[in-house]
Amino acid sequence: MSSLFHRTVSDDPKFTLLRSMASFADVADGDLKAFVNAADFTERPAGFHLMDEGRFAYEVFVVLAGAVEVTRGDNLVALRGAGDVMGEIAVIENTPRTATVTAVTDVQLAVWDVATFATLMADLPTVRALIDKLIAARPH
């Protein structure tokens, strides 16, 4: 088979990027490939609100590049960057957003809508294990 037609998961730069992030180390290759293939990829400028505390959840994000701040009320809760997943609590628990997330720098993001994310959680056990671990570790 010609190398033009033989493509592996490691040839996909988005797969390779997520695979290189520590938070995705335990995700099986097949699950990660499906997770990446289901994502939309976008960029947002510094100052952009990715989500607002108390609002309904429509998306889950992974920061691919750049930095965001997480606030509750007027309190800075965390600074997050490449490899961090955000928005999963409200989507999984079907509750309003627990925090506001604002881009501190220009950011590149992978994004999943609620329906797609729910399907992925049901179909990809190692991605679900990662998300469950993140939710257990975060205050909400």
N, C-alpha and C positions, 0 to 999 in steps of 0.2 A: 504494500500500500504506500502510495506517495506521502511524503511528509506534509504536503499541503492538505491532505484529507485525514491525516491521523493527528487528532488533537486530544490531549489529556486534560484533566482538570487543572494540572499545574501550569498549563499554557494560558489560562485565563488570568489576566492581571488583577481582576477584582477578587477572584478566589485566592490568588497568591497574597494579595494585600491582607485579607481577613485571616488567612492561615498564619501569617507572620505575627499577628496580634496575640498576646498572651491569653487574653480572655477567650479566644477560640481554639486554644491548644487541644482541648479534649473533645472537640466536635469531630465526628467521623467525616472522612472526605466526601462520601456520598451525600450526607446530610448538609455539609457546608456548601457543596455545589448547588444543591436544590435551594438552599437558603439564599445564596448569591443570585441565582437565576431568577428568583421571584422578586428581587428587590428593584426599586427604582433608584436611580442615582442622581443627586442634585447638589447644587452649591447654594449657600446663603451668605449674605454679607454680615460683617460685624454689626452687632446691635439688633439683629433679627431675632424675634421671639419664636422659638421652635414650638413651645407649648406654654400655656398659662395655667397657673394653679387654680383649681376649682372648675376648670372648663372640661367639657366632654373630650374623650380621647378618640382621635381618628387615625393615628399613626404611631409606629414604633420606629426609632432611629438608631443607627450606629454611626458614631463619628469616625470618619475615615481620615480626616486631616483637620487641624485647627483646634480651637478650644472653646468650651462653653462654660457658663456658670449656672449653678443650680441654686435657686433661692426659694425660701418659704417666707412669705410676708416680706419683711425687710431684711431678713437674715440670710447671709451667704451660707449655704449648706456644703457646697463642694465645687471644685473646679474639675472638669472632666475633659478628656481628649481622645485621641485615636484609640479605637477599640472599645470605647465605652458605649453601652446600650442604654437608651433612655426611652421612657414612655411605656415600658412593659407592664408596670404595676397597674396602671389605670386600664390598660387593655385586657390583661388577664383577669383582673378582679372586677371589671366592668364598673369602675368607680370614676369620679372626677379626678383630674390630674392632681397629684400630691405636691407638685412644685412647679415653679416657673423655670424654664431653661432658655437662656439667652446666649447667642453667639458672642464671644468676646473678641474673636478674630473672624476673618472669613473662614467658613467651614465647608468641607465636603462631607456628604452624608449618604448612607444607604437608608432607604425608607421602605417600610411595608405598611399597607393599609390594614385595618382591623380584620377584615375577612380573610385576606391572604395570610396574615400572621396567625390567626386562629387555625387555619388549615395546616400551616407549617408546624405549629405546636402539636397538633394531633398526629402528623405524619413523620416527624423527624425527632426521634427520641433523644439524640445527643444534643440537639439544639434546645429541646424542652428542658433537659437536665441543666443546661447552662442558665436558661432563663429562671428556672425554679431556684437555683443557687443564688442568682443575683437578687431576686425578690426577697429571699430569706435573709440576705445580708443588709438590706436597706430598710431604714425606718419608714413606716407609712401608717 
